[in-house]
Amino acid sequence: MFAPAVLGPTVDVLHELAGEGPALELAIGTGRVALPLAERGVEVHGIDVSEAMVAQLRRKPGGDRLAVTIGDMATTRVGSGYRLAYLVYNTITNLLTQDEQVECFRTVAEQLAPRGCFVVEVFVPQLRRMPPGQTAVPFHVGSRHVGFDTVDVVSQLSVSHHYVREGQQDAQGRELARYAASAHRYVWPSELDLMARIASLTLTHRWADWDRTPFTAESESHVSVWTKGGA
């Protein structure tokens, strides 16, 4: 995610949309996107629920100059008049109910300036690739890491499971592995558009990636832009 080929186009698009700013990043984390965007001259404010993540942000060059509020991105209001609000890298799926996702759109819309934009980057659910009855699908199989998702199509909840080889052995000579899991609520592009409409936002752009590749039926992710006050 930190590779210039990934981060560069992300910041380019956000910089263009922010204009003179200010911008609001939901789930700002350790500042992967916020810090280079601020280096472009955009005033960036952030929201994050994790004090530990924000502490890492503060230790980075320039991190102490960003205004960050600790809170839930679905309900926390920090200001108004934002030219841009954004939520990157599938983080909208960390809100585990439709109600929370809808509330997130409403909360953002209330803080945007007229003609301000809300940008979301998120994957497109690939359920059509799963045969009937299958509930698990791998997303990465490597020599050190194996990851797969288990999916509940009724609740739209997906749990990502990760097994990582530690490179060490226990007393019996068995290799140790670390396990971690995280829950997500996947959301369809059309569902997001309806959430935006409820919040009086209008879809103005949808690309397959930050390079603005056209979005098609085969796209596995999308970057969508909704504008307050219409196109």
C-alpha positions as MATLAB code, in Angstrom:
seq = 'MFAPAVLGPTVDVLHELAGEGPALELAIGTGRVALPLAERGVEVHGIDVSEAMVAQLRRKPGGDRLAVTIGDMATTRVGSGYRLAYLVYNTITNLLTQDEQVECFRTVAEQLAPRGCFVVEVFVPQLRRMPPGQTAVPFHVGSRHVGFDTVDVVSQLSVSHHYVREGQQDAQGRELARYAASAHRYVWPSELDLMARIASLTLTHRWADWDRTPFTAESESHVSVWTKGGA';
ca = [
       0.000    0.000    0.000;
       2.974    2.317    0.508;
       4.442    1.642   -2.938;
       4.665    4.804   -5.064;
       2.680    3.100   -7.826;
      -0.239    2.726   -5.394;
       0.094    5.744   -3.135;
       1.002    8.249   -5.840;
      -2.240    8.012   -7.860;
      -4.274    7.928   -4.626;
      -2.834   11.216   -3.430;
      -3.050   12.732   -6.928;
      -6.810   12.165   -7.118;
      -7.485   13.322   -3.562;
      -5.333   16.429   -4.038;
      -7.272   17.372   -7.158;
     -10.639   16.860   -5.460;
      -9.627   18.688   -2.280;
      -8.610   21.854   -4.085;
      -7.758   24.373   -1.398;
      -9.211   22.066    1.260;
      -9.721   21.354    4.012;
     -10.010   17.554    3.800;
     -11.268   14.993    6.299;
      -9.925   11.427    6.404;
     -12.065    8.830    8.134;
      -9.964    6.090    9.764;
      -6.782    8.109    9.300;
      -4.704    5.376   10.968;
      -0.962    5.928   10.840;
      -1.216    8.598    8.136;
      -0.319    6.560    5.040;
      -2.456    8.866    2.867;
      -2.941   11.911    5.081;
       0.746   12.781    5.464;
       1.635   12.901    1.735;
      -1.623   14.748    1.042;
      -0.714   17.326    3.689;
       2.722   17.650    2.071;
       0.876   18.798   -1.069;
      -0.459   21.752    0.914;
      -3.901   20.375    1.818;
      -5.100   20.935    5.392;
      -6.034   17.434    6.543;
      -8.091   16.544    9.621;
      -8.647   12.959   10.721;
     -10.889   10.647   12.706;
      -9.808    7.289   14.088;
     -11.127    4.978   16.784;
      -7.662    3.616   17.634;
      -5.474    5.673   19.944;
      -2.605    3.257   19.253;
      -2.747    3.930   15.498;
      -2.849    7.679   16.048;
       0.148    7.400   18.376;
       2.104    5.875   15.481;
       0.969    8.751   13.267;
       2.229   11.274   15.810;
       5.702    9.730   15.725;
       6.062   10.283   11.978;
       7.482   13.511   10.509;
       4.629   15.987   10.273;
       2.238   13.750   12.191;
       2.087   16.089   15.144;
       0.668   18.841   12.925;
      -2.461   16.947   11.856;
      -5.661   17.527   13.826;
      -7.033   14.094   14.752;
     -10.177   13.282   16.741;
     -10.559    9.921   18.470;
     -14.004    8.568   17.674;
     -16.276    6.334   15.623;
     -16.194    7.341   11.969;
     -19.914    6.596   11.595;
     -21.040    9.213   14.107;
     -18.172   11.570   14.993;
     -18.562   15.145   13.782;
     -15.481   17.350   13.894;
     -16.343   20.367   11.796;
     -17.938   21.679    8.614;
     -17.015   23.158    5.274;
     -14.837   20.261    4.121;
     -14.122   20.219    0.401;
     -13.270   16.546    0.595;
     -13.889   13.588    2.887;
     -12.417   10.207    2.063;
     -12.322    6.615    3.229;
      -9.737    4.367    1.569;
      -8.685    0.737    1.285;
     -11.965   -1.097    2.073;
     -12.320    0.606    5.454;
     -16.051    1.254    4.953;
     -16.467   -2.492    5.500;
     -15.225   -2.125    9.081;
     -18.704   -0.791    9.852;
     -20.507   -4.080   10.396;
     -24.143   -3.107    9.841;
     -25.996   -1.334    7.072;
     -27.296    1.193    9.601;
     -23.742    2.142   10.573;
     -22.721    2.541    6.944;
     -25.769    4.705    6.219;
     -25.021    6.833    9.266;
     -21.448    7.279    8.077;
     -22.702    8.803    4.819;
     -25.065   11.104    6.709;
     -22.346   12.205    9.120;
     -19.951   12.974    6.277;
     -22.574   14.841    4.231;
     -23.367   17.129    7.168;
     -19.712   18.181    7.332;
     -19.134   18.778    3.623;
     -19.178   22.185    2.016;
     -21.565   22.712   -0.913;
     -20.075   20.862   -3.899;
     -17.809   18.968   -1.493;
     -16.959   15.342   -2.314;
     -17.007   12.051   -0.428;
     -14.629    9.419   -1.823;
     -14.732    5.705   -0.944;
     -12.327    3.002   -2.132;
     -13.659   -0.525   -1.628;
     -13.678   -3.966   -3.202;
     -16.540   -5.333   -5.274;
     -17.916   -8.558   -3.736;
     -16.937  -11.487   -5.944;
     -19.726  -13.834   -4.880;
     -20.560  -14.846   -8.438;
     -17.238  -16.694   -8.536;
     -18.347  -18.955   -5.671;
     -20.367  -22.057   -6.557;
     -23.611  -22.705   -4.661;
     -22.942  -23.896   -1.116;
     -19.365  -22.632   -0.910;
     -18.783  -20.310    2.047;
     -15.001  -19.845    1.987;
     -12.657  -18.504   -0.673;
      -8.859  -17.910   -0.527;
      -7.527  -14.449   -1.349;
      -3.808  -15.141   -0.840;
      -1.771  -18.336   -0.718;
       1.956  -17.856   -0.237;
       4.926  -19.512    1.384;
       4.552  -17.477    4.606;
       0.931  -16.388    4.563;
      -2.404  -18.022    3.780;
      -5.557  -15.936    3.827;
      -9.169  -16.805    3.120;
     -12.595  -15.269    3.650;
     -15.684  -16.968    5.052;
     -18.894  -15.363    3.865;
     -22.450  -15.140    5.229;
     -24.590  -13.934    2.329;
     -27.589  -13.235    4.586;
     -25.859  -10.720    6.851;
     -23.286   -9.673    4.205;
     -20.638  -10.365    6.802;
     -17.258  -11.660    5.759;
     -14.493  -12.792    8.094;
     -10.913  -12.634    6.830;
      -8.676  -15.341    8.302;
      -4.878  -15.035    8.227;
      -2.284  -17.690    9.028;
       1.317  -16.451    9.062;
       4.368  -18.697    9.551;
       6.524  -17.426   12.405;
       9.769  -19.045   11.256;
      10.164  -20.712   14.658;
       9.405  -24.147   16.056;
       7.887  -25.383   19.302;
       9.481  -27.954   21.616;
       8.173  -30.791   19.437;
       9.737  -29.343   16.293;
       6.457  -28.153   14.822;
       6.572  -24.836   13.015;
       4.674  -22.063   14.758;
       2.045  -20.003   12.984;
       0.189  -16.877   14.029;
      -3.553  -16.574   13.408;
      -5.586  -13.396   13.117;
      -9.109  -12.644   11.915;
     -11.147   -9.548   11.123;
     -14.845   -9.085   10.353;
     -16.198   -6.922    7.532;
     -19.570   -6.062    6.010;
     -19.226   -6.134    2.246;
     -21.323   -3.634    0.345;
     -22.377   -3.413   -3.291;
     -21.755   -0.317   -5.459;
     -25.489    0.208   -5.979;
     -26.057   -0.098   -2.233;
     -23.483    2.624   -1.615;
     -25.215    4.825   -4.196;
     -28.489    4.487   -2.291;
     -26.736    5.347    0.983;
     -25.355    8.434   -0.735;
     -28.781    9.399   -2.037;
     -30.232    9.127    1.477;
     -27.526   11.592    2.557;
     -28.293   13.937   -0.402;
     -25.086   13.061   -2.232;
     -24.917   12.322   -5.961;
     -22.529    9.954   -7.728;
     -20.216   11.951   -9.994;
     -17.374    9.494  -10.686;
     -16.720    5.778  -10.396;
     -13.408    4.269  -11.464;
     -11.920    0.803  -11.106;
      -8.832    2.246   -9.376;
      -6.986    5.437   -8.533;
      -5.558    5.557  -12.067;
      -9.158    6.258  -13.175;
      -9.425    3.053  -15.149;
     -13.036    2.734  -16.377;
     -15.266    0.729  -14.053;
     -16.735   -2.369  -15.714;
     -18.590   -5.540  -14.796;
     -15.212   -7.237  -14.378;
     -13.757   -4.674  -11.947;
     -12.758   -6.114   -8.572;
     -12.734   -2.767   -6.783;
     -13.908    0.778   -7.264;
     -13.127    4.340   -6.282;
     -16.390    6.270   -6.111;
     -16.971    9.996   -5.727;
     -20.244   11.463   -4.504;
     -20.853   15.212   -4.489;
     -22.993   17.318   -2.175;
     -25.511   19.249   -4.232;
     -25.410   17.155   -7.384;
     -23.206   16.768  -10.423;
];
